[in-house]
Amino acid sequence: MSAQALVQATGLHTYYGNSHVLHGVDLQIQPGETLALMGRNGMGKSTTIRSLLGLTPARRGEVLIRGERCSGRATHQIIRRGIGYVPEGRGMFPNLSVRESLIMAARPGLDGRRDWNLERVLATFPRLAERFSHLSGNLSGGEQQMVAIGRALLTNPELMILGFGEQRNRKCT
């Protein structure tokens, strides 16, 4: 018998207004597994993530986090079940320093562990140590992405969801 899935979605149907954009999506993420949702713009990658996290609730279907039904719950309740989330647009607080942006997210994991702390994040992203007192809104896009990832890691999640992947203006060579 396999281990219990960290996340399991069954039959997700999500709408934007009257537009039916997810049609019965099934998804399972096991502990230790890496999963990538890939596709062109408008194919439902971000909507799938938003539906899993309750940001855009599915009208039909079910989401389980470690076997517990989370469909219909508020996003903060779902995230507190051990999920770190880095939104596609980085979700910065432009008037907070790098330090403030990072420490506001720091908390132990569900089992009380603190594998990720401020020192480890700064060792992973040394550029943030150099920019520690700078306002997050004044950082480059790449530096903001480091802050967003560091912030998510400081929640000591069991699962990280990264909302990257905008294809606009990319050319094949």
N, C-alpha and C positions, 0 to 999 in steps of 0.2 A: 504494500500500500504506500502511495506517495505521501510526502509531507503535506500538511495543510497549506493551501495557497495563501500568499500574503494578500493578493487581490484577486477576486474573481468577479467578472461581470458576465451576466447572462441575459441575452435578448434585449440589449439597450436600444431604445427608440427615442431619439432626441429631436426636438423641433426648435426652430427659430421662428416664432410666430406661427404661420401656417405651413412653413417650409419644413418638410420631413427630411432631416439631414443625416441621421444615423438610422440604419435599417437593420435592427436585430444583431448588434455587435456582441460577440462573445470573446472574452479575453481572460487569460489566467496568467498570473505571475507567481512563480514559485520562489522560495528563499534561495538566494545565491544566483538567481537567474538574471540575465541581461536581456531586455526586450527593446527593440526599436520599432516604432511606428513610422513607416516611410511611405512617401507618396507625394504627388504634386500638390500645389496649393488647392484648397477647396475639397480635398478628399476625405476630411473628417478626423485628421490626426489631433488637432487642438480640441475639437469638439468632444472627441473620445476622452481626452484627459480631463476636460472641463466637466464632463458627465460623471467620470469616476470620482472627482473631488466635490461634486455637488455645486459647482459654480454655474453650470447650466444643467439643471436636473433633467434626467431622462423622464419622459412621460410614462414609459413602460420599461420593464426589465428590472434587474436586481443587481446591486453591488454589494459584495461581501468583502470585509477586511478581516483577515485571519478568521474567517468563518462567521463573523458577526455582521448581521444585516445593517448596512449603512445607507441604503436608498432612502431619500427623503430627509436625511439629516443635514444640519447646517455644515458648511465647509469647515469651520474651525473644529467641529466635533470629529469630522473625518480625518483631518490633518493630525489631530492629537492622538490618533490611533497608530502613530509611528511613521508618518509620511513626511518627507522633506520635499518641498516643491519649489522649483525655480521657474517662474513664469516666463513666457516668450518675450515679454517686454521688460523683463528684469525687475519690475515692481520696486523701484528705488524710492527712498525718502530723500529728496534732493537737498533738504536743509539740515540733514543729520550728517555728522562726520562719519568717516569709515569706521572709527572706533564705536560710535553710538549705534550705527547700523548693524554692526556685528554683535555687540553685547546684548542688544535688545532681544535677539533671537535665542541666545544661549539657554539651554535647559537640558537636563538629563534625558536619556532615552526612556522608553516605557519600563525597562527593567532596572532603571536607576544608573545605568552606565553613562560615562562621559568620555567615550573614545575620542570625540572631537571637542577640543577646547580652543580658546583664542590663540594660544601659542602654536598649536598644530596647524590651524588655519593660516596663520601668518608664515609659518615655515613652508606650507604648501604654496602659498601665494605671496612671495617676498615683496612684490611690488606694493601690496597693501600695507605692509609695515612702513614703507617709504611714504605712503600717502595717508597714514593713520589719522592725522588731524585735519585732512582736507574734507571739504563737503562732498558728499557722494554725487551731487548733481554736477560738480565740476570735473569729474573723472572722465576719462575716455570710455568709449563703449566697452572695450575689452576689460578695463579696470572695473567698470560697473558690473560686468558679468562675473568677475571674480568675487566681488562683494556679494552678489546674489547667491552664488554657489556656496561661498563661505557661510553666509547666513543660514542656508538650508542645512549644511553640514553641522552647524552648531546646535541644531535641534536633535542631534544624535538619532537620526531616523533609521528605521529598519528597511525602508524603501525610499529611493530618491527618484523623483519624477522631474525630468528636465524638458521644458517646453521650448526647444530650439527648432530651427529649421525653415525659416522663411526663405523661399527660393527667388523672390523678386530680384531682378537685376543681375542674376547670375547667368553667365554665358558658358556654354561648353566650348572647349578648345581642342 
